[in-house]
């Protein structure tokens, strides 16, 4: 249970981990706004590498893929096999 003037703060861990980190802090909404930092533009290359690494991890056993985040020949073939052309 949280205190009357506390708020849950949710932030993302850096890529390639996509975990939510939640913690309770005794801050008012005004405090949270005053301490907010802009998230900036998303990095398409990092998002692409994270998606490829996740696919590789999911299909590590069935297609002998190593989670490198690189679109290698084995990963491309597994993608075609799993999702079609």
Secondary structure by P-SEA (a helix, b strand, c coil): cccccbbbbbbbcccccbbbbbbbccccaaaaaaaccccccccaaaaaaaaaaaaaaaacccccccccccccaaaaaaaaaaccc
